[in-house]
């Protein structure tokens, strides 16, 4: 099924220099939308927090869980940025064929909370994982994001030789060899 949405970009998940996901604030809540390869080939401009965009694409529903996944086939900018603030908003609903999102529907779109996974296995800790975790906590407090972003200490993230390793959620962006002086920029980019 197709969807059409208009909203403000709150965050852009970039991997290998290409945008992979966006979080879009619509009139009814925050959506996580994956960007299709087709949309990246066509070319996407003005994907930055605060920009007003119109997104069209396909939605798929997992009938076992009721969750709906959104994949953008086209993202068009409609204005300059309004704000770069990322509200901590989530909602439960379904998107219909016409692009409307009624709040009364029982199906659920789950927007995962913002979270930073920090590897705490011995290789990452030896390479500075504890320091990275402490600096992440300090940066979140300084920005007033400690209630919106959770730091979760995890087991191995499978990149032991390139630690310390972190993962930014909900867009699943992995970072290896994280240096303390780059943490501020990572927080700014994702939140």
C-alpha positions, 0 to 999 in steps of 0.5 A, spaced: 500 500 500 502 507 498 502 512 503 503 520 502 505 524 508 508 531 510 512 533 516 518 536 519 525 532 519 527 531 526 533 526 524 537 523 518 540 516 519 546 516 515 550 510 513 556 510 508 555 517 507 548 516 504 541 517 508 538 511 510 532 513 515 529 519 517 524 520 523 519 525 521 514 529 525 507 529 522 501 532 525 499 526 529 506 523 531 513 521 530 515 516 524 521 512 522 521 512 515 526 507 511 529 511 505 529 506 499 535 505 494 530 507 489 529 514 492 537 514 493 538 513 486 533 519 484 537 523 488 535 526 495 536 533 497 535 538 503 535 532 508 536 535 514 533 536 521 528 542 521 526 541 513 519 540 511 518 535 506 513 530 503 514 523 503 511 518 498 512 510 499 510 503 500 507 501 507 508 493 509 504 490 515 506 484 519 500 481 520 503 477 526 505 483 530 501 488 527 507 493 526 507 497 520 514 499 516 514 505 512 519 505 506 520 512 502 520 512 494 520 519 494 522 525 499 521 532 496 523 538 500 517 543 501 521 549 505 527 551 509 528 548 516 523 551 522 527 547 528 532 542 529 529 540 536 527 533 536 521 532 541 520 525 544 514 523 541 511 516 539 504 514 537 500 508 535 496 508 529 495 505 522 496 509 515 491 508 510 491 508 503 489 515 502 495 517 507 490 519 513 492 516 520 486 515 524 488 515 532 482 510 533 485 504 529 488 498 533 494 497 529 500 500 531 506 503 528 512 502 534 517 508 534 523 506 538 526 510 543 532 514 542 538 510 545 545 509 544 548 502 545 555 502 548 559 495 548 562 494 554 566 487 553 573 487 554 576 489 548 572 495 547 573 497 554 581 497 553 580 501 547 576 507 551 569 504 552 568 506 559 571 513 557 566 514 551 560 512 556 562 517 561 562 522 556 556 520 552 552 521 559 555 528 560 554 530 553 546 528 554 546 532 560 549 538 558 544 538 552 538 536 557 537 530 553 538 525 559 530 524 559 529 523 551 536 518 550 538 512 554 545 509 554 545 502 554 551 498 556 551 492 552 555 486 550 559 485 544 557 488 538 562 484 533 567 489 531 572 487 537 578 490 533 575 496 532 573 498 539 570 502 542 563 501 538 557 504 539 550 504 536 545 510 535 538 507 535 533 508 532 536 509 526 541 503 527 548 507 525 554 503 528 560 507 529 567 504 531 573 507 534 569 512 537 574 518 539 572 522 545 573 529 542 568 526 536 562 524 541 559 531 541 558 531 534 555 525 534 550 527 539 549 533 535 548 529 528 543 524 531 539 528 537 
